[in-house]
Amino acid sequence: MDTEFLDMHGAFMEKHWHEFEDTEENKFSYTDIFNEYIETVEKYLENELTNRVQHFKMSEFEQELKTRQNDLEGEIFEILATFSDFCAFKTMFIDYKNMKEGKTIDFSSDLCVSKYITTPEVAEL
């Protein structure tokens, strides 16, 4: 994911996060935001991939994502899954809203980073 994509995606999230609520019921506005999201992100990805991959077709790419959804892991694949899965899209916004409102668990105080220095003398022990 390049900086331009991350900036575009972040700006979109920032523009709409306040609209979402963590309830079973969906607002009508979610559909408009979902369609705008698909158009914005898909257009960006299609332009980039068309320039980089010979004979690229977005429709084939989307179909491949749907059929291999359980095989793909990582942040980029989570974002790509939001094209075809409204629930994933809504979850992404709810998670973002929780982060913005400080409702996520902060594990930073539970982490400890240590640096081990191994010398030949220590390695022999």
C-alpha positions as CSV (number, residue, x, y, z in Angstrom):
1,M,0.0,0.0,0.0
2,D,1.6,3.2,-1.1
3,T,1.3,6.6,0.7
4,E,-1.2,8.0,-1.8
5,F,-3.6,5.1,-1.3
6,L,-3.3,5.2,2.5
7,D,-3.9,9.0,2.4
8,M,-7.0,8.6,0.2
9,H,-8.3,5.8,2.3
10,G,-7.7,7.6,5.5
11,A,-9.4,10.8,4.2
12,F,-12.4,8.7,3.2
13,M,-12.6,7.1,6.7
14,E,-12.2,10.5,8.4
15,K,-15.0,12.0,6.3
16,H,-17.6,9.3,7.2
17,W,-16.7,7.6,10.5
18,H,-19.1,9.7,12.6
19,E,-22.0,8.4,10.5
20,F,-21.7,4.8,11.7
21,E,-23.3,3.2,14.8
22,D,-22.6,-0.3,16.2
23,T,-26.1,-1.6,15.9
24,E,-27.8,-4.4,14.0
25,E,-29.8,-1.9,12.1
26,N,-28.2,-0.1,9.1
27,K,-29.0,3.5,8.1
28,F,-29.9,4.3,4.5
29,S,-26.9,6.6,4.4
30,Y,-24.6,3.6,4.7
31,T,-25.5,2.5,1.2
32,D,-24.6,5.8,-0.3
33,I,-21.3,5.8,1.6
34,F,-20.6,2.2,0.6
35,N,-21.2,3.1,-3.1
36,E,-19.0,6.1,-2.8
37,Y,-16.3,4.0,-1.2
38,I,-16.4,1.4,-3.9
39,E,-16.3,4.1,-6.6
40,T,-13.4,5.9,-5.0
41,V,-11.2,3.0,-4.0
42,E,-12.0,0.9,-7.0
43,K,-11.2,3.7,-9.4
44,Y,-7.9,4.3,-7.7
45,L,-6.9,0.6,-7.6
46,E,-8.1,0.0,-11.2
47,N,-6.0,2.9,-12.5
48,E,-2.9,1.7,-10.6
49,L,-3.3,-1.9,-11.5
50,T,-4.0,-1.2,-15.1
51,N,-0.8,0.8,-15.3
52,R,1.2,-2.0,-13.6
53,V,-0.4,-5.3,-14.8
54,Q,-0.8,-6.1,-18.5
55,H,-4.4,-7.1,-19.5
56,F,-5.7,-6.3,-16.0
57,K,-9.5,-6.5,-15.6
58,M,-11.1,-5.2,-12.4
59,S,-14.1,-7.5,-12.8
60,E,-11.9,-10.6,-12.8
61,F,-9.9,-9.3,-9.9
62,E,-13.0,-8.7,-7.8
63,Q,-14.3,-12.2,-8.6
64,E,-10.9,-13.7,-7.6
65,L,-11.1,-11.8,-4.3
66,K,-14.5,-13.2,-3.6
67,T,-13.5,-16.8,-4.3
68,R,-10.3,-16.6,-2.3
69,Q,-11.5,-14.5,0.5
70,N,-10.7,-17.1,3.2
71,D,-7.2,-17.6,1.8
72,L,-6.0,-14.0,2.0
73,E,-4.7,-12.4,5.2
74,G,-3.4,-8.9,6.2
75,E,-4.5,-5.4,6.2
76,I,-4.6,-4.9,2.4
77,F,-6.8,-8.0,2.0
78,E,-9.1,-6.7,4.7
79,I,-9.5,-3.5,2.7
80,L,-10.0,-5.4,-0.5
81,A,-12.7,-7.5,1.1
82,T,-14.7,-4.4,1.9
83,F,-15.5,-4.0,-1.9
84,S,-17.7,-7.0,-2.0
85,D,-18.7,-7.5,1.6
86,F,-20.9,-4.8,3.2
87,C,-20.5,-6.3,6.6
88,A,-16.7,-6.1,6.4
89,F,-17.1,-2.5,5.2
90,K,-19.3,-1.6,8.2
91,T,-17.0,-3.4,10.6
92,M,-14.1,-1.4,9.3
93,F,-15.9,1.8,10.0
94,I,-17.1,0.7,13.5
95,D,-13.5,-0.3,14.3
96,Y,-12.3,3.1,13.1
97,K,-14.9,4.9,15.1
98,N,-14.0,3.0,18.2
99,M,-10.4,3.9,17.7
100,K,-11.3,7.6,17.2
101,E,-13.4,7.7,20.3
102,G,-10.8,5.9,22.4
103,K,-12.9,2.8,22.9
104,T,-10.3,0.3,21.8
105,I,-8.0,-1.6,24.2
106,D,-4.5,-0.1,24.4
107,F,-2.0,-2.9,24.8
108,S,1.0,-0.6,24.6
109,S,1.6,-0.6,28.3
110,D,1.6,-4.4,28.3
111,L,4.4,-4.7,25.7
112,C,8.1,-4.9,26.5
113,V,10.8,-4.7,23.9
114,S,14.2,-6.0,24.8
115,K,17.4,-6.1,22.9
116,Y,19.6,-9.1,23.4
117,I,23.2,-8.8,22.5
118,T,24.9,-12.1,21.8
119,T,28.7,-12.2,21.8
120,P,30.7,-15.3,21.0
121,E,31.5,-15.8,24.7
122,V,27.7,-15.7,25.7
123,A,26.8,-18.0,22.8
124,E,29.1,-20.7,24.1
125,L,27.3,-20.7,27.5
